[in-house]
Amino acid sequence: MKTGWKAYLMATALFLCGAAWSQIKGQELPDSISVTVQADTLALSDQVIAYARTFLGTPYKLGAAGPSRFDCSSYTSYVFKHFGYDITAYSAIQFREGREVPSYRDLQKGDLVFFGKRGSVRNIGHVGIVVSIDKENGSFTFIHASVSKGVVEQSFNHPYFMMRYMGARRILPDE
């Protein structure tokens, strides 16, 4: 059973037990239970993004596997593993996993986006997770473990990323 479903079943059980108890005692349910149940009604891509955002500000460290420090590919691997998707913690291999997204105009939330290395834009050197898409402008924002700032959200419109964009892969089911 995937981790997301385990959490859903646990939250549902807690909610039902809490509802029965609150009727007996005349008390309302705590907000934390209702928030957990509501989060499980989100689309899978939104759940992935929400979980990815819990690590905003986490420092970067090459080769770190999380959760207190990440490099870019261990971060994406860690986030997807939480939802039962095992992807390699190496960006060049992640670039061969999942399904190809032909153009950045075809991106969906939750897709992995890949960028070339500083010294060699022909080789994969960085990866992030798409957070939002602006189809009108052909742009997107993504969350990633940045060397200088740790886990951050950034726009693809920055020249550094536009020059190095190499492609995208879809790990999650199509929306």
PyMOL commands that set and color helices and strands:
alter all, ss='L'
color gray80, all
select helices_A, chain A and resi 3-25+31-39+44-53+72-81+91-94+104-106+159-164
alter helices_A, ss='H'
color red, helices_A
select strands_A, chain A and resi 99-101+112-116+124-134+139-146+150-155+165-170
alter strands_A, ss='S'
color yellow, strands_A
deselect
rebuild
show_as cartoon
